[in-house]
Structure formats: C-alpha cells, structure tokens
Amino acid sequence: MSTIMEWFQEKIVRFGELNSVKEKKDILLEMQIKLGSLNNREIEEIFRADFGQLFTLLNSNEREVLEKVCGILERLFGILKSEEVYQRYSIEISRLIDHPCSEVKKLALHEIKCIASNPEKIHLLLSDVSLLVSIINRIEDDDLGVAQSAMSIMCIIGKNSNGLQILYTGELLRSFARLLAKNDTISFRVYEIIVDVAKSSKEGLEASVQTGFLSSLTSILDNEDILLQVNALEILTELAITEDGLRYLEQRGVLKHLVQKIDEADENPWFSLFVPGLMKFFGNVACCWPHEIFSKYPTVVSTLFGVIEHPENDTILCIALDTLGHISKKVESKYALQALGDAMPRALRIIGNSMKGFTGLTTCCLNNLAQILDIQEAEQDDKIMSLTKSWFDCLGDDPLGMIAKLCEYTFADIRQPALEVLAVLASQAWGQEYISNHPGLIESLLHNNEPNMKCKEVIHEIIRRLTEAKPDILEPYKMKKLTDFISQRSRVPDVAIEQL
C-alpha cells in the first residue's frame, strides 16, 4: 500500500516540476488510470493518509489540466464522506471557492452542499463565517452554475433553525445587502434566496421581513421598468402560494396594488407585458386559495376571462388557458368557477374552437381541458360529475367526435394530450357512457397500432378505467373485450409490451 502512496506522491511532485502542458496532462491521465484500477477501500486507505498535495495541482492556468485534476478529486470526494474531507481540508476547500476556474468552484460548492444537506453536520459550516461569506459572494459569479450552487447552499442554511439565526446577521447580512446593490440580475438572485427562506417556515418569513429585503422586493412592483416588475412578481408568486406568505402580501397591500394595476391597464401602454406574470401570480394563488381570490378580487377573474375571450395572440391565450387549467384543478375551484355564471361555458367554447387548428394551441387547449375536467376518484359524486359533463358539452356540437379525431392525428404531441383527455372522461361515469356510445371508439382503442410508447400507455389506462365502469354503462360484450385486453396485457412480459 505504501508503494502506491509513494507512487502518487512522486507523480504530484513531478507534476509541479513540469512546464509542458502535454506532460502534465499525461501524468494526470496516469493517475486517473491508476485510480481506476483500485477499489474503494484501497483508495480510501491511501488518501486518508494525506492527499492535501493534490490541491496544489489546481494552481495550473490550463483549463484542460484543471478539469482532469477536478476529475481526480471528484473521484476521491465520492468515496470519502463530505464532512471528513471538509474537516481535514477546510482551508483548501475554502480557497477553492474563490478559484478562477468555474469547474473548481463547482467541485468545492458541491462538497459544501452535501454537508449543508446533512442536519447532523451542517454545524461545521455554520461556525465558519468567512466560508459562508465566500459562498454568498459566489452568488454574483459570472458562471450561472456556480451562482446557482451558492444560492442552493444558502437556501438550505436558511431553512435550518440554527442557520436562520446567523443568515441575516453581521457580515452575512452585509454581504447580502452589498449584492442587492449590484445590478438587477444579481439582486434578483438574492431575492430568490430570501423568498425561498421566507416560504419555508413562519420563522423564515419573520426573519426575512425584519431584514427589510422583502419590502424592497415588493417595492419593485412600482418600478418604471415593466420587466423588473414582471421578475419581481414571478418571485413573489412562490411566496403567495403559502398561507403565511399570502397573509403577509395582503397585509402589505400587494394584492390590492396588483388589482389597481389591472384597473389602470388602459392608462399603461406596456401593461400587456405584465399580463402573463399577473395571471400566473393570481392563478397560483387561486389554485391554493380559490375563495380568497374569487370573493376578494373579482377584477382578477374577470380580467382572466377577458383575455381568454379577446387575446392579443395565441401565446397570450395559451398563458390564460394555462392559468385557467391550473385554477381548475381542485373541486372547490370548479364550483367557484361555476358560480361565475356563463364565464366558463364561454371559455370552453373558445377552447373547443381553438382545438380545431391542429397547432401548438391545440396541445395547450387539450392539456388544460384535461385539468378542467379531471376529478380524483375519492372526490367524485353526482354533483361534480354533472358539472364536468355540462362543461364538456360546451366544447361544441360533437365534442367527443372532435377528441376522437385528435386521438388519431399524425403527430404524437397532439395525440397524447387528446388521449389524456379521453382518459379523464373514462374515469367518470358520464364519460364512460359517452365513449361506449360513440361508434367504433372502443374498437379503435382495442385494435390501435400506436407506435408511440407514451401514447400506448395512455390507451391502456383508458381501457383499464373503462373496465371499472358500472355494469349498466357498458354492454356486456364490450366489457368482455376490454377485460380480455387487460388480462392479456398482464400476462405479457414487460419487454414484450411494446410489441402489443
């Protein structure tokens, strides 16, 4: 074993003596090959002795050399526990965070993230303020991968009760404040961390509020730059879908302020740029708290349906439909939408007409129609299924015929969402009856030579759901064909399913 250790030490010394990049790469390749020939136990024993000299190899200015050294260290780090590496080489790891090469920084940050993710070992990091400051400084890194790694670590620390106590104090607080004074790109990275911490717990929200950073974020909604407003709204959406976060934003008057922006839309020529973010914001909130939005902010709902009925283009219409589909996921949201009168029937007619174009909008319509009609089995009763049936009928004169036609379309990106709508229908009694009575539809499903595996799986799911229909819905001979199909598939090995 000592011979192998000496061999590695000799290679490291030799590496430091060379000037030729090619020769350096050759030595690193030899080391990689040697590592590949050893088992984990051998490597662990060798480098538990000391592999600190390996860090000196990172002093090279050659990118290819650095990448090979990183590969060697990554192999070693993968065998030893992250906390063990850090405890023995904390000074070296800390220096790597400020290394000019992105790959080296990512390697160090990855090891630190592994420690941060371990609740029993995170204290190793929390006691090293200078290390944490270095990580915060990497949030402004030009390499987005490095910046995101640093952001991820700080988010983890902020969700730890002990980490939260030091996150917004002293040098760390000043480091965050310094980054917020940088350009918009850097400041929004910091805001992402602040909101992630704020939405994680009541304590996280309180700590984030006390810093004044959240107030600073919400104030951007008054900025003259509409794109900055859109970015701020996107980040605040994550906070708004939590109960405490929504309460904070209401208390701050943020929701009322956004509604006021809607009311003043005609006075702002740039408002159309704000609409997608606004719909996403209220759509996410309404999905979690439908009655809050529908009762307190009716202007938002009417604006959504106004965009659906009079969209500027297909992109805006798709965003509006995505919002409507998202809102419609819950049963209570479906009833809230029903209470709006003829708004949903009108929207569904638009969806029905928009599906006929065989375009990207068709896919959007199908995806959201599936969400609008879907009901979990545990929540199904006559009342809610009567509602979804009435909505489906609003699509047009022959909605099932239209869906069935789309299920046979040339391109799978339209076939699959159409089949998924059919799967939703097959899970409800009225839908099972519609499918059973549609000429040739069941036979088409049973004898479908679908080439796309995902589509094929949806077809199998449709048939399985139909076999669960009540006896009086499907005729006995149809039910037998369906059950025989499912029985046959259950006997076919997984490797042969694709040949069905």
C-alpha positions as CSV (number, residue, x, y, z in Angstrom):
1,M,0.0,0.0,0.0
2,S,2.8,2.4,0.9
3,T,4.3,1.8,-2.6
4,I,1.1,3.1,-4.2
5,M,1.1,6.1,-1.9
6,E,4.7,6.9,-2.8
7,W,3.8,6.5,-6.5
8,F,1.1,9.1,-6.2
9,Q,3.3,11.5,-4.2
10,E,6.1,11.1,-6.8
11,K,3.6,12.0,-9.6
12,I,2.4,15.1,-7.8
13,V,6.0,16.3,-7.2
14,R,6.8,15.6,-10.8
15,F,3.7,17.5,-11.9
16,G,4.9,20.6,-10.1
17,E,8.3,20.4,-11.9
18,L,6.9,20.3,-15.4
19,N,6.2,23.2,-17.7
20,S,4.8,21.3,-20.6
21,V,1.0,21.1,-20.6
22,K,1.1,17.9,-22.5
23,E,3.4,16.2,-20.0
24,K,1.2,17.5,-17.1
25,K,-1.9,16.0,-18.8
26,D,-0.1,12.7,-19.3
27,I,0.7,12.5,-15.6
28,L,-2.9,13.2,-14.7
29,L,-4.0,10.6,-17.1
30,E,-1.7,8.1,-15.5
31,M,-3.2,9.0,-12.1
32,Q,-6.7,8.6,-13.3
33,I,-5.9,5.2,-14.8
34,K,-4.2,4.1,-11.5
35,L,-7.3,5.2,-9.5
36,G,-9.5,3.2,-11.9
37,S,-7.5,0.1,-11.1
38,L,-8.0,0.4,-7.3
39,N,-11.1,-0.5,-5.3
40,N,-12.8,2.0,-3.0
41,R,-11.2,0.5,0.1
42,E,-7.7,0.9,-1.3
43,I,-8.3,4.4,-2.4
44,E,-9.8,5.3,1.0
45,E,-6.8,3.9,2.8
46,I,-4.3,5.6,0.6
47,F,-5.8,9.1,0.6
48,R,-6.8,9.0,4.3
49,A,-3.1,9.3,4.8
50,D,-2.8,12.6,3.0
51,F,-3.9,13.9,-0.4
52,G,-3.6,17.6,0.5
53,Q,-0.8,17.8,-2.1
54,L,-3.4,17.1,-4.8
55,F,-4.9,20.6,-4.2
56,T,-1.6,22.1,-5.3
57,L,-2.3,20.7,-8.7
58,L,-5.1,23.2,-9.1
59,N,-2.6,26.1,-9.3
60,S,-2.4,25.5,-13.1
61,N,-3.7,28.1,-15.5
62,E,-4.6,25.4,-18.2
63,R,-8.3,24.6,-18.3
64,E,-7.8,21.0,-19.5
65,V,-5.4,20.4,-16.7
66,L,-7.7,21.8,-14.1
67,E,-10.6,19.7,-15.5
68,K,-8.5,16.5,-15.1
69,V,-7.5,17.4,-11.6
70,C,-11.1,18.0,-10.7
71,G,-12.0,14.6,-12.1
72,I,-9.4,13.0,-9.8
73,L,-10.6,15.0,-6.7
74,E,-14.2,14.2,-7.6
75,R,-13.4,10.5,-7.6
76,L,-11.8,10.8,-4.1
77,F,-14.6,13.0,-2.8
78,G,-17.1,10.4,-3.9
79,I,-15.5,7.8,-1.7
80,L,-14.8,9.8,1.4
81,K,-17.6,11.4,3.4
82,S,-18.0,15.1,2.6
83,E,-17.7,16.2,6.3
84,E,-14.5,14.2,6.6
85,V,-13.0,15.9,3.5
86,Y,-14.0,19.3,4.9
87,Q,-12.8,18.7,8.4
88,R,-9.3,17.6,7.1
89,Y,-9.0,20.1,4.3
90,S,-11.3,23.1,5.3
91,I,-8.6,25.6,4.4
92,E,-8.1,24.1,0.9
93,I,-11.8,23.7,0.2
94,S,-12.4,27.3,1.3
95,R,-9.8,28.5,-1.1
96,L,-11.3,26.6,-4.0
97,I,-14.5,28.6,-3.7
98,D,-12.6,31.7,-4.9
99,H,-10.7,29.8,-7.6
100,P,-10.8,31.5,-11.1
101,C,-11.9,28.2,-12.8
102,S,-15.7,27.5,-12.6
103,E,-15.2,23.7,-12.6
104,V,-13.1,24.0,-9.4
105,K,-15.6,26.3,-7.7
106,K,-18.4,23.9,-8.6
107,L,-16.5,21.0,-7.1
108,A,-15.9,22.8,-3.8
109,L,-19.5,24.0,-3.6
110,H,-20.9,20.6,-4.3
111,E,-19.0,19.2,-1.3
112,I,-20.2,22.0,0.9
113,K,-23.8,21.5,-0.3
114,C,-23.5,17.8,0.7
115,I,-22.5,18.9,4.3
116,A,-25.3,21.6,4.4
117,S,-27.8,18.9,3.4
118,N,-26.9,16.8,6.4
119,P,-28.7,18.2,9.5
120,E,-26.1,16.5,11.8
121,K,-23.1,18.0,10.0
122,I,-24.3,21.5,9.0
123,H,-22.9,22.9,12.2
124,L,-19.4,22.5,10.6
125,L,-20.4,25.3,8.1
126,L,-22.3,27.5,10.5
127,S,-19.2,28.0,12.7
128,D,-17.2,29.3,9.7
129,V,-18.5,32.8,8.9
130,S,-15.7,33.6,6.4
131,L,-16.6,30.4,4.5
132,L,-20.3,31.5,4.4
133,V,-19.4,35.0,3.2
134,S,-17.3,33.4,0.4
135,I,-20.3,31.3,-0.6
136,I,-22.6,34.4,-0.6
137,N,-20.0,36.2,-2.8
138,R,-20.3,33.5,-5.4
139,I,-23.9,34.4,-6.0
140,E,-22.7,37.1,-8.3
141,D,-20.5,34.7,-10.2
142,D,-20.5,35.1,-14.0
143,D,-21.0,31.3,-14.3
144,L,-24.7,30.7,-13.6
145,G,-24.0,27.1,-12.5
146,V,-21.6,28.4,-9.8
147,A,-24.1,31.1,-8.7
148,Q,-27.0,28.6,-8.5
149,S,-24.8,26.2,-6.4
150,A,-24.1,29.0,-4.0
151,M,-27.8,30.1,-3.9
152,S,-28.8,26.5,-3.2
153,I,-26.5,26.3,-0.2
154,M,-27.7,29.5,1.3
155,C,-31.3,28.3,0.8
156,I,-30.5,25.1,2.7
157,I,-28.9,27.1,5.5
158,G,-31.8,29.4,5.8
159,K,-34.2,26.5,6.2
160,N,-32.2,25.2,9.2
161,S,-33.2,26.7,12.5
162,N,-29.6,27.3,13.6
163,G,-28.6,28.5,10.1
164,L,-31.5,31.0,10.1
165,Q,-30.2,32.6,13.2
166,I,-27.0,33.7,11.6
167,L,-28.1,34.1,7.9
168,Y,-29.3,37.7,8.4
169,T,-26.8,38.9,10.9
170,G,-23.4,40.5,10.9
171,E,-21.1,40.0,8.0
172,L,-23.6,37.7,6.2
173,L,-26.3,40.3,6.3
174,R,-23.9,43.0,5.0
175,S,-22.8,40.6,2.2
176,F,-26.4,40.2,1.1
177,A,-27.0,43.9,1.2
178,R,-23.9,44.5,-0.9
179,L,-25.2,42.1,-3.6
180,L,-28.6,43.7,-3.6
181,A,-26.9,47.0,-4.5
182,K,-25.4,45.3,-7.6
183,N,-27.1,45.0,-11.0
184,D,-30.7,43.7,-11.4
185,T,-29.5,40.2,-12.3
186,I,-27.5,39.7,-9.1
187,S,-30.2,41.4,-6.9
188,F,-32.9,39.0,-8.2
189,R,-30.7,36.0,-7.4
190,V,-30.6,37.3,-3.8
191,Y,-34.3,37.8,-3.8
192,E,-34.8,34.2,-4.9
193,I,-33.0,33.1,-1.7
194,I,-34.9,35.5,0.5
195,V,-38.3,34.3,-0.8
196,D,-37.2,30.6,-0.6
197,V,-36.3,31.1,3.1
198,A,-39.4,33.1,3.7
199,K,-41.8,30.5,2.4
200,S,-40.1,27.6,4.3
201,S,-41.5,28.5,7.7
202,K,-43.1,31.2,9.9
203,E,-39.7,31.9,11.4
204,G,-38.1,32.2,8.0
205,L,-40.8,34.7,6.9
206,E,-40.4,36.7,10.1
207,A,-36.6,36.8,9.7
208,S,-36.9,37.8,6.1
209,V,-39.4,40.6,6.9
210,Q,-37.2,42.0,9.6
211,T,-34.3,42.5,7.2
212,G,-36.4,44.7,5.1
213,F,-35.4,42.7,2.0
214,L,-39.0,41.5,1.3
215,S,-40.2,45.1,1.5
216,S,-37.5,46.0,-1.0
217,L,-38.7,43.3,-3.3
218,T,-42.4,44.3,-3.2
219,S,-41.4,47.9,-3.9
220,I,-40.1,46.9,-7.3
221,L,-43.7,46.5,-8.4
222,D,-43.7,50.3,-8.5
223,N,-40.6,50.5,-10.7
224,E,-40.9,52.2,-14.0
225,D,-39.3,49.2,-15.7
226,I,-42.1,46.8,-16.5
227,L,-39.7,43.9,-17.0
228,L,-38.4,44.4,-13.4
229,Q,-42.0,44.3,-12.2
230,V,-42.5,41.0,-14.1
231,N,-39.4,39.5,-12.5
232,A,-40.5,40.6,-9.0
233,L,-43.9,39.2,-9.5
234,E,-42.6,35.9,-10.6
235,I,-40.5,35.5,-7.4
236,L,-43.4,36.8,-5.2
237,T,-45.6,34.1,-6.7
238,E,-43.6,31.5,-4.8
239,L,-44.3,33.3,-1.5
240,A,-48.0,33.9,-2.3
241,I,-48.8,30.2,-2.5
242,T,-48.0,29.7,1.2
243,E,-50.7,30.7,3.7
244,D,-48.4,32.9,5.8
245,G,-46.8,34.4,2.7
246,L,-50.2,35.3,1.2
247,R,-51.3,36.9,4.5
248,Y,-48.1,39.0,4.5
249,L,-48.6,40.1,1.0
250,E,-52.2,41.0,1.8
251,Q,-51.2,43.0,4.8
252,R,-48.6,44.8,2.7
253,G,-51.4,45.7,0.3
254,V,-49.6,43.9,-2.6
255,L,-52.6,42.1,-3.9
256,K,-54.7,45.3,-3.8
257,H,-51.9,47.1,-5.6
258,L,-51.9,44.5,-8.4
259,V,-55.6,44.7,-8.8
260,Q,-55.3,48.5,-9.0
261,K,-52.8,48.0,-11.9
262,I,-55.4,45.9,-13.7
263,D,-58.0,48.7,-13.2
264,E,-55.5,51.2,-14.7
265,A,-54.5,49.0,-17.5
266,D,-55.9,51.3,-20.2
267,E,-53.6,54.1,-19.0
268,N,-50.4,51.9,-19.3
269,P,-49.4,51.0,-22.9
270,W,-46.9,48.4,-21.5
271,F,-49.5,46.6,-19.4
272,S,-49.8,43.7,-21.9
273,L,-46.2,42.7,-20.9
274,F,-47.3,42.4,-17.3
275,V,-50.4,40.3,-18.0
276,P,-48.7,36.8,-18.3
277,G,-46.9,37.3,-14.9
278,L,-50.0,38.7,-13.3
279,M,-52.1,35.7,-14.5
280,K,-49.5,33.3,-13.2
281,F,-49.4,35.0,-9.9
282,F,-53.2,35.1,-9.3
283,G,-53.6,31.7,-10.9
284,N,-51.2,30.0,-8.4
285,V,-52.9,31.8,-5.5
286,A,-56.4,31.0,-6.7
287,C,-55.4,27.3,-7.1
288,C,-54.4,27.2,-3.4
289,W,-57.0,29.7,-2.1
290,P,-59.8,29.9,-4.7
291,H,-62.4,31.6,-2.4
292,E,-59.9,34.2,-1.3
293,I,-59.3,35.4,-4.9
294,F,-62.8,34.9,-6.3
295,S,-64.5,36.7,-3.4
296,K,-62.0,39.5,-2.7
297,Y,-60.6,40.2,-6.1
298,P,-63.3,39.6,-8.8
299,T,-61.5,42.0,-11.1
300,V,-58.7,39.5,-11.5
301,V,-61.1,36.7,-12.5
302,S,-62.9,38.9,-15.0
303,T,-59.6,40.0,-16.5
304,L,-58.6,36.4,-16.9
305,F,-61.7,35.6,-18.8
306,G,-61.4,38.8,-20.7
307,V,-58.0,37.8,-22.0
308,I,-59.4,34.3,-23.0
309,E,-62.2,35.9,-25.0
310,H,-60.1,38.7,-26.5
311,P,-56.5,37.6,-26.6
312,E,-53.9,39.7,-28.4
313,N,-52.3,36.5,-29.8
314,D,-52.1,32.7,-29.4
315,T,-49.3,33.0,-26.9
316,I,-51.3,35.2,-24.5
317,L,-54.3,32.9,-25.0
318,C,-52.2,29.9,-24.1
319,I,-50.9,31.6,-20.9
320,A,-54.5,32.5,-19.9
321,L,-55.7,28.9,-20.5
322,D,-52.8,27.6,-18.5
323,T,-53.9,29.8,-15.7
324,L,-57.5,28.6,-16.0
325,G,-56.4,25.0,-16.1
326,H,-54.2,25.5,-13.0
327,I,-57.1,27.2,-11.1
328,S,-59.5,24.4,-12.1
329,K,-57.5,21.5,-10.5
330,K,-59.4,21.5,-7.2
331,V,-63.1,20.6,-6.8
332,E,-63.7,23.7,-4.8
333,S,-62.2,25.8,-7.6
334,K,-64.5,24.2,-10.1
335,Y,-67.5,25.2,-8.0
336,A,-66.1,28.7,-7.7
337,L,-65.8,28.9,-11.4
338,Q,-69.3,27.6,-11.9
339,A,-70.6,30.4,-9.7
340,L,-69.4,33.0,-12.2
341,G,-72.3,32.2,-14.5
342,D,-71.6,31.8,-18.2
343,A,-67.9,32.7,-18.0
344,M,-66.8,29.0,-18.1
345,P,-69.2,27.9,-20.8
346,R,-67.9,30.8,-23.0
347,A,-64.3,29.9,-22.3
348,L,-65.0,26.2,-23.1
349,R,-66.5,27.2,-26.4
350,I,-63.3,29.1,-27.2
351,I,-61.3,26.0,-26.2
352,G,-63.4,23.9,-28.4
353,N,-62.9,26.2,-31.4
354,S,-59.2,26.6,-30.7
355,M,-58.6,22.9,-30.8
356,K,-59.6,22.6,-34.4
357,G,-56.5,24.2,-35.8
358,F,-54.0,21.4,-35.2
359,T,-51.4,23.8,-33.9
360,G,-49.4,24.3,-30.7
361,L,-52.5,26.0,-29.4
362,T,-54.4,22.7,-29.9
363,T,-52.0,21.0,-27.5
364,C,-52.4,23.8,-24.9
365,C,-56.2,23.5,-25.1
366,L,-56.1,19.7,-24.6
367,N,-53.7,19.9,-21.7
368,N,-55.8,22.4,-19.9
369,L,-59.1,20.7,-20.8
370,A,-57.8,17.6,-19.0
371,Q,-57.2,19.6,-15.9
372,I,-60.5,21.4,-16.1
373,L,-62.5,18.1,-16.3
374,D,-60.4,15.9,-14.1
375,I,-61.8,14.8,-10.7
376,Q,-60.0,12.4,-8.3
377,E,-61.9,9.2,-7.7
378,A,-62.3,10.0,-4.0
379,E,-64.0,13.3,-4.8
380,Q,-66.4,12.1,-7.4
381,D,-70.1,12.4,-6.8
382,D,-73.1,13.1,-8.9
383,K,-73.0,16.9,-8.4
384,I,-69.4,17.4,-9.5
385,M,-69.7,15.0,-12.4
386,S,-72.8,16.7,-13.6
387,L,-70.8,19.9,-13.7
388,T,-67.9,18.4,-15.7
389,K,-70.3,16.8,-18.1
390,S,-72.0,20.2,-18.7
391,W,-68.6,21.8,-19.3
392,F,-67.6,19.1,-21.8
393,D,-70.8,19.6,-23.7
394,C,-70.0,23.3,-24.1
395,L,-67.0,22.5,-26.3
396,G,-69.1,22.2,-29.4
397,D,-71.7,20.1,-31.3
398,D,-69.8,16.9,-31.2
399,P,-67.0,17.3,-28.6
400,L,-66.2,13.6,-28.2
401,G,-66.0,13.2,-32.0
402,M,-63.5,16.1,-32.1
403,I,-61.4,14.5,-29.3
404,A,-61.5,11.1,-31.0
405,K,-60.3,12.6,-34.3
406,L,-57.4,14.3,-32.5
407,C,-56.5,10.9,-30.9
408,E,-55.8,9.7,-34.5
409,Y,-53.8,12.8,-35.6
410,T,-50.4,12.3,-37.3
411,F,-48.2,13.9,-34.6
412,A,-47.9,12.4,-31.1
413,D,-47.6,15.8,-29.5
414,I,-51.3,16.2,-30.3
415,R,-52.4,12.6,-30.0
416,Q,-51.1,12.2,-26.5
417,P,-52.9,15.1,-24.8
418,A,-56.0,14.1,-26.7
419,L,-55.8,10.6,-25.3
420,E,-55.2,12.0,-21.9
421,V,-58.5,13.9,-22.2
422,L,-60.1,10.6,-23.1
423,A,-58.5,9.1,-20.0
424,V,-60.2,11.7,-17.9
425,L,-63.5,11.0,-19.5
426,A,-63.0,7.3,-18.9
427,S,-62.7,7.9,-15.2
428,Q,-66.2,9.4,-14.9
429,A,-69.5,7.6,-15.4
430,W,-70.9,10.1,-17.9
431,G,-67.6,9.9,-19.9
432,Q,-67.7,6.1,-19.9
433,E,-71.2,6.2,-21.3
434,Y,-70.1,8.7,-24.0
435,I,-67.2,6.6,-25.0
436,S,-69.3,3.4,-25.1
437,N,-71.9,5.0,-27.3
438,H,-69.5,6.6,-29.7
439,P,-69.5,4.4,-32.9
440,G,-66.3,2.4,-33.2
441,L,-64.3,4.2,-30.5
442,I,-63.8,1.3,-28.2
443,E,-62.9,-1.0,-31.1
444,S,-60.4,1.7,-32.2
445,L,-58.8,1.7,-28.8
446,L,-58.6,-2.1,-28.6
447,H,-57.1,-2.5,-32.1
448,N,-54.9,0.6,-32.1
449,N,-51.4,0.0,-33.5
450,E,-50.0,3.1,-31.7
451,P,-46.2,3.5,-32.4
452,N,-45.5,5.9,-29.6
453,M,-44.9,4.2,-26.3
454,K,-46.3,7.1,-24.1
455,C,-49.5,7.2,-26.2
456,K,-49.8,3.5,-26.0
457,E,-49.6,3.6,-22.2
458,V,-52.4,6.2,-22.1
459,I,-54.5,4.0,-24.3
460,H,-54.0,1.1,-21.9
461,E,-55.0,3.4,-19.0
462,I,-58.2,4.4,-20.8
463,I,-59.1,0.8,-21.3
464,R,-58.3,-0.1,-17.7
465,R,-60.6,2.7,-16.5
466,L,-63.4,1.6,-18.7
467,T,-63.2,-1.9,-17.2
468,E,-64.1,-0.3,-13.8
469,A,-67.4,1.1,-15.2
470,K,-70.6,0.1,-13.5
471,P,-72.3,-2.9,-15.2
472,D,-75.2,-0.8,-16.6
473,I,-72.9,1.6,-18.5
474,L,-71.1,-0.7,-21.0
475,E,-72.7,-3.6,-22.9
476,P,-71.5,-7.0,-21.6
477,Y,-69.7,-7.9,-24.9
478,K,-67.8,-4.6,-24.9
479,M,-66.8,-5.1,-21.2
480,K,-65.6,-8.6,-22.0
481,K,-63.4,-7.3,-24.8
482,L,-61.9,-4.7,-22.5
483,T,-61.3,-7.1,-19.6
484,D,-59.7,-9.6,-22.0
485,F,-57.4,-6.9,-23.3
486,I,-56.3,-6.0,-19.8
487,S,-55.9,-9.7,-18.8
488,Q,-53.8,-10.4,-21.9
489,R,-51.5,-7.4,-21.2
490,S,-51.0,-8.5,-17.6
491,R,-49.6,-11.9,-18.9
492,V,-47.2,-10.3,-21.4
493,P,-43.6,-9.7,-20.0
494,D,-42.6,-6.0,-19.8
495,V,-40.0,-6.5,-22.6
496,A,-42.8,-7.6,-24.9
497,I,-45.3,-4.9,-24.1
498,E,-44.0,-2.6,-26.9
499,Q,-44.8,-5.4,-29.4
500,L,-48.5,-5.5,-28.5
